[in-house]
């Protein structure tokens, strides 16, 4: 049956959850946009998930509740899911499918793009080299974020990943310039109070004027979560590569996204893989994560910070496990530090930024930055073993060097890792603070820094103590 705007079919053979199976279709493509005409006259949105010679499997964003086999018509519109993007979307709040939530109309004009996009051609990629100063010492000093990088935050239920994400969104800037980021914030399956928190935080600091929020609430269709990050990244690509913006994309919570993907594949009857997730979870996540970076010859860039809550704090769970393979490191929030009252409770030992070594040191940050970060890692890694020993034999039985490491560990957590939510530290302030905490250790314990650096930095403390 031919209709304006596409082909319409009535032969719906099965409705299972958000999935429709339509028989005897022709000229239908994967990812094609679909309009479902319900018996009561309402319309629902959808897209094609799977096709064969004469059958199409359709995902309905608003779900399949109330749909009947006889009264439902499916119109295939002959085009992929598209989104009209424009700079006028900055300062706006949208739902997970790009529709306004702030009471304002859609912007006039703009460019219409397919939401699925593509990964950046590796030949055209420019290597990430410019440091992003987040103002958070444990990130800037030990797990430096680089422009064009994808650096996820691994968290757990009840940990303050939302506060950290909002702080980074407010404070992030490219070191050495006055250029700030346009922020594209995509929330998937979050609660109303979390959505209100992000919006109020960005409005309170004025950051919302240079940001766009895509919000899919926990009460919104789960199917919509599968397209929310793609709508957000389509806008980010337009801002970065058409208008030269440096774009920071924050995606939260990727665990909710993966749960919706598992729900969808279960409804389709697919054979599950690890913990019920589809076998193509890796490639599906890669489609999202790889849509960031720098393009040779382009001024703009896209930097991604995906946030995911690890089920049961298990870093080997498929979602953080596969994410770690795709991305260039991870920031890990620690429940024990959180219980001590440390904010942000970032544990630097399992955290990692794989490309920071090429972006720090020299004139990019400071000459002593690489060695100072290595020394902090080395010294703090020894603290755990000494704390365990002290719990067994008692602190009085420890050597003077061991007691100095315990003092360093407490000061490192209390003064270097911990900082107020509204405090923004420069890289220089972070490195100076690192040397002050390292100054609690015996000089002979500093094996990762050069003698010259010790003389320049560490000796200043000794001289100050002599003058007291």
Secondary structure per residue as TSV (DSSP state, phi and psi in degrees):
chain	resnum	aa	ss	phi	psi
A	1	X	-	360.0	120.9
A	2	X	E	-91.0	135.9
A	3	X	E	-140.1	158.6
A	4	X	T	-64.8	139.0
A	5	X	T	84.0	7.1
A	6	X	E	142.8	-174.7
A	7	X	E	-97.8	137.1
A	8	X	E	-113.4	133.6
A	9	X	E	-126.3	145.8
A	10	X	-	-108.3	-7.4
A	11	X	-	-83.2	68.9
A	12	X	E	-86.1	118.2
A	13	X	E	-95.2	-25.1
A	14	X	E	-154.2	138.5
A	15	X	E	-124.4	116.3
A	16	X	E	-135.0	104.2
A	17	X	T	61.4	-128.1
A	18	X	T	-87.8	9.6
A	19	X	E	-105.0	130.4
A	20	X	E	-114.2	139.6
A	21	X	E	-113.7	119.4
A	22	X	E	-112.9	128.6
A	23	X	E	-98.5	162.8
A	24	X	S	55.3	51.9
A	25	X	-	-106.7	159.9
A	26	X	-	-141.4	149.3
A	27	X	S	56.1	44.8
A	28	X	-	-109.6	138.8
A	29	X	-	-115.2	152.9
A	30	X	T	-61.4	136.1
A	31	X	T	79.7	2.7
A	32	X	E	-66.0	142.5
A	33	X	E	-72.9	140.1
A	34	X	E	-130.3	143.8
A	35	X	E	-120.0	121.9
A	36	X	E	-98.7	120.3
A	37	X	E	-97.7	111.0
A	38	X	-	-81.8	163.6
A	39	X	T	-64.5	-27.7
A	40	X	T	-87.4	7.3
A	41	X	S	92.9	-8.5
A	42	X	-	-78.7	162.8
A	43	X	E	-123.3	144.1
A	44	X	E	-127.5	153.3
A	45	X	E	-95.7	155.0
A	46	X	E	-166.7	-179.6
A	47	X	E	-148.8	160.9
A	48	X	E	-83.4	123.3
A	49	X	E	-94.5	-31.3
A	50	X	E	-156.0	148.7
A	51	X	E	-139.5	153.2
A	52	X	-	-137.4	-165.4
A	53	X	S	-58.7	-41.9
A	54	X	S	-133.3	14.4
A	55	X	E	-135.2	142.9
A	56	X	E	-129.5	135.7
A	57	X	E	-102.9	123.8
A	58	X	E	-115.5	133.8
A	59	X	E	-96.6	124.5
A	60	X	E	-100.2	119.8
A	61	X	T	-63.4	-37.5
A	62	X	T	-87.3	7.0
A	63	X	-	85.6	168.6
A	64	X	S	-100.8	7.8
A	65	X	T	-61.7	128.6
A	66	X	T	88.2	-5.1
A	67	X	-	-81.9	140.0
A	68	X	-	-114.6	156.1
A	69	X	T	-68.4	-38.5
A	70	X	T	-83.3	-32.3
A	71	X	T	-98.1	4.7
A	72	X	-	-102.5	133.2
A	73	X	E	-116.0	144.7
A	74	X	E	-121.3	120.1
A	75	X	E	-106.3	120.1
A	76	X	E	-92.0	120.5
A	77	X	E	-90.5	-1.7
A	78	X	E	73.4	18.4
A	79	X	E	-149.9	154.4
A	80	X	E	-73.4	169.9
A	81	X	-	-60.9	129.6
A	82	X	E	-126.3	159.1
A	83	X	E	-142.3	128.8
A	84	X	E	-86.3	112.9
A	85	X	E	-106.0	149.6
A	86	X	-	-162.8	154.3
A	87	X	G	-62.3	-22.3
A	88	X	G	-67.1	-10.4
A	89	X	G	-77.6	-13.4
A	90	X	T	-64.1	135.2
A	91	X	T	89.1	3.7
A	92	X	-	-106.0	157.8
A	93	X	E	-119.6	122.5
A	94	X	E	-123.0	161.8
A	95	X	E	-82.6	-176.0
A	96	X	T	-66.1	-14.9
A	97	X	T	-110.7	19.4
A	98	X	S	81.4	13.1
A	99	X	-	-92.9	141.4
A	100	X	B	-61.4	137.4
A	101	X	-	-113.1	-5.7
A	102	X	S	-97.0	7.8
A	103	X	S	82.5	-1.4
A	104	X	-	-97.0	154.8
A	105	X	-	-73.8	165.8
A	106	X	-	-63.8	146.6
A	107	X	-	-68.2	149.1
A	108	X	S	-78.2	149.4
A	109	X	S	74.0	-156.0
A	110	X	-	101.5	-178.5
A	111	X	E	-119.8	132.8
A	112	X	E	-93.4	124.5
A	113	X	E	-129.3	150.3
A	114	X	E	-68.4	141.3
A	115	X	T	-80.2	-14.0
A	116	X	T	-83.2	-22.9
A	117	X	-	49.4	-149.1
A	118	X	-	-165.7	158.8
A	119	X	-	-66.8	152.7
A	120	X	-	-68.2	134.2
A	121	X	-	-56.9	122.8
A	122	X	G	-55.6	-30.9
A	123	X	G	-66.6	-29.4
A	124	X	G	-93.8	-2.9
A	125	X	E	-73.1	143.1
A	126	X	E	-105.0	135.8
A	127	X	-	-67.2	133.3
A	128	X	-	-64.5	126.7
A	129	X	-	-137.2	-18.4
A	130	X	-	-92.3	126.5
A	131	X	E	-73.0	134.8
A	132	X	E	-98.7	119.0
A	133	X	E	-88.3	109.5
A	134	X	-	-86.3	-16.5
A	135	X	S	83.5	-0.6
A	136	X	-	-103.0	116.5
A	137	X	H	-59.2	-45.3
A	138	X	H	-68.3	-23.0
A	139	X	H	-83.6	-52.8
A	140	X	H	-64.7	-35.4
A	141	X	H	-83.6	-35.9
A	142	X	H	-122.3	-19.3
A	143	X	S	-139.2	58.6
A	144	X	-	-59.3	132.4
A	145	X	E	-85.8	136.2
A	146	X	E	-120.0	142.7
A	147	X	T	-61.6	126.2
A	148	X	T	95.8	-1.7
A	149	X	-	-86.4	156.6
A	150	X	B	-114.4	112.2
A	151	X	-	-129.1	100.3
A	152	X	E	-78.0	158.6
A	153	X	E	-107.9	118.6
A	154	X	E	-94.4	119.3
A	155	X	E	-130.0	-169.3
A	156	X	-	-144.0	166.5
A	157	X	T	-60.8	131.4
A	158	X	T	89.4	-7.2
A	159	X	S	-87.9	154.9
A	160	X	-	-84.9	51.6
A	161	X	H	-68.8	-30.8
A	162	X	H	-65.2	-41.8
A	163	X	H	-62.8	-41.8
A	164	X	H	-66.2	-42.4
A	165	X	H	-62.1	-42.9
A	166	X	H	-64.9	-38.7
A	167	X	H	-64.6	-43.9
A	168	X	H	-64.2	-41.8
A	169	X	H	-60.8	-36.6
A	170	X	H	-73.5	-38.9
A	171	X	H	-101.6	-18.6
A	172	X	-	-63.7	133.9
A	173	X	E	-152.1	158.0
A	174	X	E	-80.2	126.9
A	175	X	T	-63.9	137.6
A	176	X	T	88.3	-0.3
A	177	X	S	-135.4	168.5
A	178	X	-	-96.8	6.7
A	179	X	-	-73.6	131.6
A	180	X	B	-106.1	171.7
A	181	X	-	-94.3	144.8
A	182	X	E	-84.6	132.4
A	183	X	E	-106.6	127.0
A	184	X	E	-111.8	114.4
A	185	X	E	-111.8	120.4
A	186	X	E	-119.2	118.4
A	187	X	E	-111.3	131.4
A	188	X	E	-123.3	117.7
A	189	X	E	68.2	29.5
A	190	X	E	-91.0	163.9
A	191	X	-	-79.8	162.3
A	192	X	H	-59.4	-39.6
A	193	X	H	-69.9	-31.9
A	194	X	H	-67.8	-42.3
A	195	X	H	-61.8	-42.1
A	196	X	H	-65.2	-37.0
A	197	X	H	-61.6	-49.4
A	198	X	H	-61.8	-43.6
A	199	X	H	-65.3	-43.0
A	200	X	H	-66.8	-37.8
A	201	X	H	-64.3	-44.2
A	202	X	H	-70.4	-36.0
A	203	X	H	-69.7	-39.9
A	204	X	H	-60.3	-37.9
A	205	X	T	-96.7	-0.4
A	206	X	T	80.4	2.1
A	207	X	G	-71.3	-21.2
A	208	X	G	-65.3	-25.4
A	209	X	G	-61.1	-25.2
A	210	X	G	-116.4	30.5
A	211	X	E	-140.5	157.6
A	212	X	E	-127.9	131.5
A	213	X	E	-110.3	129.9
A	214	X	E	-110.8	118.7
A	215	X	E	-121.8	117.7
A	216	X	E	-113.4	110.1
A	217	X	E	-79.0	164.3
A	218	X	T	-60.9	-27.6
A	219	X	T	-84.8	-9.3
A	220	X	S	-79.4	164.9
A	221	X	-	-56.9	132.3
A	222	X	G	-62.7	-31.3
A	223	X	G	-64.7	-29.4
A	224	X	G	-67.1	-26.0
A	225	X	H	-63.5	-25.8
A	226	X	H	-74.1	-18.5
A	227	X	H	-108.2	-13.4
A	228	X	H	-56.6	-50.6
A	229	X	H	-64.4	-26.4
A	230	X	H	-75.4	-37.4
A	231	X	H	-62.1	-44.1
A	232	X	H	-63.1	-43.5
A	233	X	H	-70.9	-28.8
A	234	X	H	-64.2	-42.5
A	235	X	H	-65.8	-42.2
A	236	X	H	-59.9	-42.1
A	237	X	H	-63.6	-38.8
A	238	X	H	-65.5	-45.8
A	239	X	H	-65.2	-40.2
A	240	X	H	-75.8	-49.6
A	241	X	H	-99.6	-13.4
A	242	X	H	-101.8	-28.6
A	243	X	H	-122.1	0.8
A	244	X	-	76.7	18.4
A	245	X	-	-77.2	149.8
A	246	X	E	-91.1	118.0
A	247	X	E	-112.7	129.5
A	248	X	E	-104.8	116.1
A	249	X	E	-103.7	120.7
A	250	X	E	-110.5	121.9
A	251	X	E	-116.1	118.3
A	252	X	E	-143.3	134.7
A	253	X	-	-110.0	124.7
A	254	X	H	-64.9	-21.0
A	255	X	H	-65.7	-40.4
A	256	X	H	-63.3	-38.5
A	257	X	H	-59.7	-47.5
A	258	X	H	-67.2	-35.0
A	259	X	H	-64.2	-39.1
A	260	X	H	-66.4	-37.4
A	261	X	H	-64.6	-41.1
A	262	X	H	-64.3	-41.1
A	263	X	H	-61.5	-41.0
A	264	X	H	-67.6	-44.2
A	265	X	H	-68.9	-30.6
A	266	X	H	-66.3	-40.7
A	267	X	H	-64.6	-29.0
A	268	X	T	-81.6	-9.3
A	269	X	T	79.3	24.6
A	270	X	-	-76.2	153.5
A	271	X	-	-72.3	122.5
A	272	X	-	-78.1	161.0
A	273	X	-	-114.7	-141.0
A	274	X	G	-55.7	125.6
A	275	X	G	53.1	29.0
A	276	X	G	86.2	-3.9
A	277	X	-	-78.6	153.9
A	278	X	-	-67.7	154.7
A	279	X	T	-64.1	-20.3
A	280	X	T	-98.4	21.8
A	281	X	H	-58.5	-40.2
A	282	X	H	-59.4	-49.9
A	283	X	H	-69.3	-32.4
A	284	X	H	-66.5	-44.8
A	285	X	H	-65.1	-37.7
A	286	X	H	-63.4	-34.1
A	287	X	H	-58.8	-33.0
A	288	X	H	-82.9	-50.7
A	289	X	H	-66.8	-32.6
A	290	X	T	-79.1	-3.3
A	291	X	S	-86.8	49.4
A	292	X	-	-149.8	165.3
A	293	X	E	133.1	-165.0
A	294	X	E	-118.2	141.8
A	295	X	E	-109.8	132.3
A	296	X	T	-58.3	128.6
A	297	X	T	89.2	-9.2
A	298	X	-	-100.7	139.7
A	299	X	S	-73.0	-40.2
A	300	X	-	-77.1	172.5
A	301	X	E	-157.6	162.1
A	302	X	E	-125.3	124.5
A	303	X	E	-115.7	133.6
A	304	X	E	-112.7	136.4
A	305	X	E	-125.7	88.3
A	306	X	E	-75.5	142.5
A	307	X	E	-117.2	132.0
A	308	X	E	-138.8	140.9
A	309	X	E	-95.5	121.2
A	310	X	-	-76.3	121.5
A	311	X	G	-57.5	126.9
A	312	X	G	57.8	26.5
A	313	X	G	57.2	28.5
A	314	X	-	-93.2	106.6
A	315	X	T	-73.8	-12.9
A	316	X	T	-90.9	0.5
A	317	X	S	-59.2	148.7
A	318	X	H	-53.1	-35.6
A	319	X	H	-68.3	-55.6
A	320	X	H	-66.8	-31.9
A	321	X	H	-62.4	-50.2
A	322	X	H	-71.1	-36.5
A	323	X	H	-60.2	-41.3
A	324	X	H	-62.9	-31.4
A	325	X	H	-70.5	-34.2
A	326	X	H	-84.0	-38.8
A	327	X	S	-89.8	175.0
A	328	X	S	-101.9	53.5
A	329	X	E	121.5	-166.0
A	330	X	E	-165.0	152.0
A	331	X	E	-108.3	122.5
A	332	X	E	-110.3	121.2
A	333	X	B	-85.4	140.8
A	334	X	-	-115.8	129.2
A	335	X	H	-70.4	-34.3
A	336	X	H	-66.0	-42.2
A	337	X	H	-63.5	-39.0
A	338	X	H	-61.5	-40.5
A	339	X	H	-68.3	-23.5
A	340	X	T	-79.8	-5.9
A	341	X	T	87.2	16.4
A	342	X	-	-85.1	127.3
A	343	X	S	-129.3	133.3
A	344	X	S	-76.7	140.1
A	345	X	-	-80.7	57.1
A	346	X	B	-86.5	122.2
A	347	X	-	-88.2	112.9
A	348	X	T	-71.1	-19.7
A	349	X	T	-69.9	-48.0
A	350	X	T	-83.2	-7.1
A	351	X	-	-79.7	157.2
A	352	X	E	-162.7	138.1
A	353	X	E	-123.5	106.6
A	354	X	T	-69.2	-23.4
A	355	X	T	-110.7	9.4
A	356	X	G	-65.3	-29.7
A	357	X	G	-62.0	-26.4
A	358	X	G	-88.4	-5.8
A	359	X	T	-115.6	-8.9
A	360	X	S	-113.1	169.8
A	361	X	S	89.5	172.8
A	362	X	T	57.3	-135.2
A	363	X	T	-85.7	-9.0
A	364	X	T	-71.6	-42.7
A	365	X	S	-128.6	-83.9
A	366	X	-	-156.8	149.9
A	367	X	T	-58.9	-34.5
A	368	X	T	-85.7	-0.3
A	369	X	H	-58.8	-51.1
A	370	X	H	-58.7	-47.1
A	371	X	H	-68.0	-36.8
A	372	X	H	-64.0	-43.0
A	373	X	H	-62.2	-43.4
A	374	X	H	-62.4	-39.7
A	375	X	H	-67.5	-38.6
A	376	X	H	-62.2	-44.6
A	377	X	H	-58.8	-49.8
A	378	X	H	-61.8	-45.7
A	379	X	H	-69.4	-42.2
A	380	X	H	-71.2	-30.8
A	381	X	H	-64.8	-27.9
A	382	X	H	-77.5	-19.9
A	383	X	H	-65.2	-40.5
A	384	X	H	-58.8	-45.6
A	385	X	H	-65.5	-38.2
A	386	X	H	-69.6	-36.6
A	387	X	H	-63.3	-40.1
A	388	X	H	-64.8	-41.5
A	389	X	H	-64.1	-41.7
A	390	X	H	-63.7	-33.6
A	391	X	H	-67.0	-23.8
A	392	X	H	-91.7	-50.7
A	393	X	H	-99.6	-13.9
A	394	X	-	93.6	147.0
A	395	X	G	-64.7	-28.1
A	396	X	G	-67.4	-21.6
A	397	X	G	-88.6	-1.9
A	398	X	S	-80.8	157.0
A	399	X	-	-73.3	167.1
A	400	X	H	-62.7	-37.5
A	401	X	H	-66.0	-39.0
A	402	X	H	-66.5	-40.7
A	403	X	H	-65.4	-33.7
A	404	X	H	-66.0	-37.0
A	405	X	H	-66.8	-37.7
A	406	X	H	-63.5	-42.4
A	407	X	H	-63.9	-41.6
A	408	X	H	-60.6	-46.0
A	409	X	H	-59.1	-43.4
A	410	X	H	-65.3	-43.1
A	411	X	H	-68.6	-36.8
A	412	X	I	-61.6	-44.2
A	413	X	I	-71.7	-38.9
A	414	X	I	-78.9	-32.9
A	415	X	I	-112.6	-34.4
A	416	X	I	-91.2	-54.2
A	417	X	I	-68.3	-48.9
A	418	X	-	-75.3	138.8
A	419	X	-	-161.0	152.0
A	420	X	-	-60.3	152.3
A	421	X	T	-63.8	-26.7
A	422	X	T	-104.0	8.9
A	423	X	-	-92.8	128.5
A	424	X	-	-113.8	115.1
A	425	X	-	-100.1	138.8
A	426	X	-	-77.0	166.6
A	427	X	H	-61.3	-39.6
A	428	X	H	-62.9	-43.0
A	429	X	H	-63.4	-39.0
A	430	X	H	-62.8	-45.8
A	431	X	H	-69.3	-37.9
A	432	X	H	-62.8	-39.8
A	433	X	H	-65.3	-37.5
A	434	X	H	-60.5	-43.1
A	435	X	H	-67.4	-33.3
A	436	X	H	-65.6	-39.0
A	437	X	H	-73.5	-38.3
A	438	X	H	-64.4	-25.6
A	439	X	T	-64.4	-12.0
A	440	X	T	-77.6	-12.7
A	441	X	S	-93.9	152.7
A	442	X	-	-60.1	146.6
A	443	X	G	-59.7	-34.4
A	444	X	G	-71.8	-8.8
A	445	X	G	-85.8	-7.9
A	446	X	-	-91.9	88.0
A	447	X	-	-94.8	-12.8
A	448	X	S	-99.5	-4.9
A	449	X	S	-114.4	154.4
A	450	X	-	-79.5	160.4
A	451	X	H	-60.2	-36.8
A	452	X	H	-62.8	-43.2
A	453	X	H	-67.0	-35.7
A	454	X	I	-63.8	-44.1
A	455	X	I	-62.8	-40.0
A	456	X	I	-74.8	-38.2
A	457	X	I	-106.1	-52.0
A	458	X	I	-72.0	-36.7
A	459	X	H	-66.2	-23.3
A	460	X	H	-61.1	-36.8
A	461	X	H	-68.4	-41.5
A	462	X	H	-61.9	-40.4
A	463	X	H	-66.5	-39.2
A	464	X	H	-63.8	-38.8
A	465	X	H	-68.3	-34.7
A	466	X	H	-66.5	-31.7
A	467	X	T	-80.1	-9.6
A	468	X	-	-75.3	360.0
